[in-house]
Amino acid sequence: PVPGGPFLMGSQSDHAGRDEHPVHVVTLTGYCLDEQEVTAAAFARWLRSSGRTAVGEDLRSMSADGVVEPGREKHPAEGVTHQEAQDFCLAAGKTLPTEAQWEKAARGGCELGDDPHACDPGDLRPYPWGSGVPSCDRANHQTTAEGFPRLCVSDTVEVGTGDRGVGPYGHRHLSGNVWEVVADFWHPGIYGQGEPRVDPAGPGGGE
Protein backbone atom coordinates (compact mmCIF):
# COMPACT_ATOMS: atom_id res chain seq x y z
CA PRO A 1 0.00 0.00 0.00
CA VAL A 2 0.94 3.62 -0.67
CA PRO A 3 -0.75 6.02 1.77
CA GLY A 4 -2.95 8.83 0.53
CA GLY A 5 -1.87 12.43 0.87
CA PRO A 6 0.31 15.03 -0.87
CA PHE A 7 3.70 14.60 -2.51
CA LEU A 8 6.04 16.72 -4.62
CA MET A 9 5.87 15.78 -8.30
CA GLY A 10 8.56 16.81 -10.77
CA SER A 11 12.28 17.48 -10.51
CA GLN A 12 14.63 20.42 -10.03
CA SER A 13 17.72 18.45 -11.04
CA ASP A 14 20.04 19.76 -13.74
CA HIS A 15 19.49 16.40 -15.44
CA ALA A 16 15.70 16.78 -15.50
CA GLY A 17 13.93 17.23 -18.81
CA ARG A 18 11.46 19.97 -19.61
CA ASP A 19 8.65 17.50 -18.99
CA GLU A 20 9.62 17.34 -15.28
CA HIS A 21 8.98 21.03 -14.56
CA PRO A 22 7.53 22.65 -12.58
CA VAL A 23 7.76 20.86 -9.26
CA HIS A 24 4.28 21.01 -7.78
CA VAL A 25 2.13 19.46 -5.06
CA VAL A 26 -0.11 16.55 -6.05
CA THR A 27 -2.51 14.82 -3.68
CA LEU A 28 -3.40 11.18 -4.22
CA THR A 29 -5.97 8.86 -2.72
CA GLY A 30 -4.32 5.83 -1.12
CA TYR A 31 -3.67 2.92 -3.49
CA CYS A 32 -1.75 -0.34 -3.82
CA LEU A 33 1.17 -1.04 -6.15
CA ASP A 34 2.87 -4.39 -6.65
CA GLU A 35 6.10 -4.58 -4.68
CA GLN A 36 8.18 -5.73 -7.61
CA GLU A 37 8.30 -5.94 -11.39
CA VAL A 38 6.39 -8.57 -13.35
CA THR A 39 8.62 -11.56 -14.08
CA ALA A 40 9.12 -13.02 -17.53
CA ALA A 41 7.63 -16.27 -16.20
CA ALA A 42 4.42 -14.56 -15.02
CA PHE A 43 3.96 -12.68 -18.28
CA ALA A 44 4.64 -15.82 -20.33
CA ARG A 45 2.05 -17.78 -18.31
CA TRP A 46 -0.52 -15.09 -19.07
CA LEU A 47 0.30 -15.22 -22.78
CA ARG A 48 -0.21 -18.99 -22.85
CA SER A 49 -3.36 -19.00 -20.72
CA SER A 50 -4.99 -16.27 -22.82
CA GLY A 51 -3.94 -17.81 -26.12
CA ARG A 52 -2.17 -14.63 -27.17
CA THR A 53 0.95 -14.04 -29.19
CA ALA A 54 3.13 -11.16 -28.03
CA VAL A 55 3.54 -8.42 -30.62
CA GLY A 56 6.20 -6.20 -29.03
CA GLU A 57 9.15 -5.61 -31.37
CA ASP A 58 11.67 -5.74 -28.51
CA LEU A 59 10.32 -8.73 -26.55
CA ARG A 60 13.05 -10.34 -24.45
CA SER A 61 13.59 -13.47 -22.34
CA MET A 62 10.75 -15.37 -24.03
CA SER A 63 9.25 -16.29 -27.37
CA ALA A 64 6.13 -14.58 -28.70
CA ASP A 65 4.04 -17.64 -27.78
CA GLY A 66 5.16 -17.58 -24.14
CA VAL A 67 8.13 -19.95 -23.85
CA VAL A 68 10.70 -18.51 -21.43
CA GLU A 69 14.40 -18.89 -22.14
CA PRO A 70 16.12 -21.13 -19.56
CA GLY A 71 17.39 -19.13 -16.61
CA ARG A 72 15.31 -16.04 -17.46
CA GLU A 73 12.20 -16.93 -15.46
CA LYS A 74 12.89 -14.48 -12.61
CA HIS A 75 14.08 -11.61 -14.79
CA PRO A 76 11.57 -8.81 -15.46
CA ALA A 77 9.30 -8.96 -18.49
CA GLU A 78 10.68 -6.66 -21.20
CA GLY A 79 9.51 -5.37 -24.55
CA VAL A 80 5.78 -5.79 -23.97
CA THR A 81 3.40 -3.30 -25.57
CA HIS A 82 1.35 -0.81 -23.61
CA GLN A 83 -1.84 -2.68 -24.52
CA GLU A 84 -0.35 -5.99 -23.38
CA ALA A 85 0.69 -4.43 -20.07
CA GLN A 86 -2.83 -3.06 -19.56
CA ASP A 87 -4.45 -6.39 -20.42
CA PHE A 88 -2.07 -8.33 -18.17
CA CYS A 89 -3.06 -6.11 -15.24
CA LEU A 90 -6.78 -6.32 -15.97
CA ALA A 91 -6.61 -10.13 -16.13
CA ALA A 92 -5.25 -10.06 -12.56
CA GLY A 93 -7.92 -7.62 -11.37
CA LYS A 94 -5.47 -4.72 -11.31
CA THR A 95 -4.67 -1.59 -13.32
CA LEU A 96 -1.53 0.17 -14.43
CA PRO A 97 -0.54 3.04 -12.12
CA THR A 98 -0.79 6.61 -13.34
CA GLU A 99 2.43 8.58 -13.74
CA ALA A 100 1.64 10.37 -10.47
CA GLN A 101 1.05 7.10 -8.60
CA TRP A 102 4.30 5.64 -9.90
CA GLU A 103 6.25 8.78 -8.95
CA LYS A 104 4.86 8.93 -5.41
CA ALA A 105 5.75 5.26 -4.84
CA ALA A 106 9.27 6.00 -6.09
CA ARG A 107 9.80 9.24 -4.15
CA GLY A 108 7.54 9.12 -1.12
CA GLY A 109 5.07 11.66 0.17
CA CYS A 110 5.31 14.83 2.19
CA GLU A 111 5.64 12.92 5.45
CA LEU A 112 9.36 12.31 4.84
CA GLY A 113 10.85 15.82 4.99
CA ASP A 114 11.54 18.15 7.89
CA ASP A 115 7.85 18.77 8.60
CA PRO A 116 5.68 15.61 8.46
CA HIS A 117 2.57 17.78 8.04
CA ALA A 118 3.69 19.89 5.08
CA CYS A 119 5.57 19.60 1.78
CA ASP A 120 9.10 20.96 2.13
CA PRO A 121 12.43 20.60 0.25
CA GLY A 122 13.27 17.44 2.19
CA ASP A 123 10.35 15.70 0.51
CA LEU A 124 11.86 16.16 -2.97
CA ARG A 125 13.83 12.93 -2.72
CA PRO A 126 15.70 12.33 -6.01
CA TYR A 127 15.83 8.54 -5.59
CA PRO A 128 13.67 5.85 -3.96
CA TRP A 129 16.26 5.37 -1.19
CA GLY A 130 16.69 9.12 -0.57
CA SER A 131 19.40 11.47 -1.75
CA GLY A 132 22.46 9.21 -1.67
CA VAL A 133 24.42 8.88 -4.91
CA PRO A 134 23.29 5.88 -7.00
CA SER A 135 25.50 2.83 -6.69
CA CYS A 136 25.29 -0.60 -8.28
CA ASP A 137 24.02 -2.16 -5.06
CA ARG A 138 21.14 0.35 -5.03
CA ALA A 139 20.13 0.37 -8.71
CA ASN A 140 21.06 -1.51 -11.86
CA HIS A 141 22.00 1.47 -14.02
CA GLN A 142 24.74 3.10 -16.05
CA THR A 143 27.15 4.51 -13.50
CA THR A 144 29.54 7.42 -14.01
CA ALA A 145 31.16 7.16 -10.57
CA GLU A 146 34.48 5.97 -12.00
CA GLY A 147 35.33 7.82 -15.21
CA PHE A 148 33.48 6.83 -18.37
CA PRO A 149 29.88 5.59 -18.10
CA ARG A 150 29.59 1.85 -17.65
CA LEU A 151 26.75 -0.53 -16.94
CA CYS A 152 26.53 -2.12 -13.51
CA VAL A 153 25.79 -5.41 -15.29
CA SER A 154 25.18 -5.91 -18.99
CA ASP A 155 21.75 -7.35 -18.28
CA THR A 156 18.72 -7.00 -16.07
CA VAL A 157 18.89 -8.38 -12.54
CA GLU A 158 16.30 -10.75 -11.14
CA VAL A 159 13.06 -9.42 -9.70
CA GLY A 160 13.10 -9.21 -5.90
CA THR A 161 16.81 -8.43 -5.55
CA GLY A 162 18.48 -5.18 -4.49
CA ASP A 163 17.58 -4.63 -0.84
CA ARG A 164 19.50 -1.32 -0.57
CA GLY A 165 17.47 0.31 -3.35
CA VAL A 166 14.04 -0.32 -1.84
CA GLY A 167 11.72 2.69 -1.97
CA PRO A 168 10.00 4.40 0.96
CA TYR A 169 6.98 2.06 0.85
CA GLY A 170 8.85 -1.17 0.11
CA HIS A 171 8.86 -1.24 -3.71
CA ARG A 172 11.86 -2.55 -5.62
CA HIS A 173 13.63 -1.39 -8.79
CA LEU A 174 11.73 1.88 -9.23
CA SER A 175 15.14 3.22 -10.20
CA GLY A 176 17.15 1.21 -12.70
CA ASN A 177 16.77 -2.28 -14.17
CA VAL A 178 13.89 -1.70 -16.65
CA TRP A 179 11.44 1.05 -17.59
CA GLU A 180 7.98 0.64 -16.09
CA VAL A 181 4.81 1.23 -18.10
CA VAL A 182 2.17 3.59 -16.67
CA ALA A 183 -1.44 4.20 -17.58
CA ASP A 184 -1.12 7.74 -18.94
CA PHE A 185 1.42 9.98 -20.64
CA TRP A 186 2.72 13.50 -20.12
CA HIS A 187 0.86 16.33 -21.82
CA PRO A 188 1.89 20.01 -21.70
CA GLY A 189 -1.68 21.13 -21.17
CA ILE A 190 -2.09 19.01 -18.05
CA TYR A 191 1.22 18.58 -16.23
CA GLY A 192 1.65 21.05 -13.40
CA GLN A 193 -1.39 23.09 -14.38
CA GLY A 194 -4.05 24.34 -12.01
CA GLU A 195 -2.89 23.48 -8.52
CA PRO A 196 -4.00 21.85 -6.39
CA ARG A 197 -3.99 18.63 -8.39
CA VAL A 198 -5.87 15.66 -6.93
CA ASP A 199 -5.56 12.16 -8.41
CA PRO A 200 -4.41 13.53 -11.80
CA ALA A 201 -4.14 11.50 -14.96
CA GLY A 202 -2.92 12.55 -18.37
CA PRO A 203 -4.16 11.11 -21.66
CA GLY A 204 -4.09 7.32 -21.77
CA GLY A 205 -1.57 5.12 -23.49
CA GLY A 206 1.95 6.17 -22.53
CA GLU A 207 4.98 5.07 -20.57
Phi, psi and omega in degrees: 000145173244122185292149175290164179131183184276156170210165179267120181254138181112185182212144175254005183295150175296340181270354183288146176276171180298335181281004178250011178244151354274159170293133183208161181276131175234137177249130181241146168289148179302148182207173176244145178223134179307142185291333183218172182293159175286131180281159175300321180297317181293319180292320179296320177300319180294319177303312183293317183291332180265358180067028183261159172244125181296142183243000180297136183286343183240032179300136181228159176072356181203163174275166183297337179264012170092030174257118184277139176295140180306133179085357182255005187302322185265001175282157181291149174295136181225149173078018177278155179279165177299319179296319178296319178297316177299313183293323176301313180297313182300323180296335179263007181075027182234180175223159171293147175286154170286167176304317181296318179296317179298316184292323178293319178299324182282329186257322188099165182265192185279011176271359189258349183274206183289327180243111183291355182248007181209157176277124180222172185306332179293343179275352181270061181294127182282341183224160179304325182273355180129227183246001180296147181300136178302140176225165185291342176271356175256325183206138175277100189213186175263109186268147176240018185293334184232076177079231184294150178302139176213151178284143175300309171221151181273048184189173168282163171253161185294147176300141177092358178265176174081060183297329184284344181260013182295140181283179186296338180247014174097008180274148184249149173058035172277359168227123180086180179075280176220161173286141175259143179273137176241171188284332187232176176227160183295141177220132185297337180276357184239316187297125174073006184265141171066059175295151359279147177258130180235124180045056184284156174209132176278188176301151183282155170099037180232187175205000000 
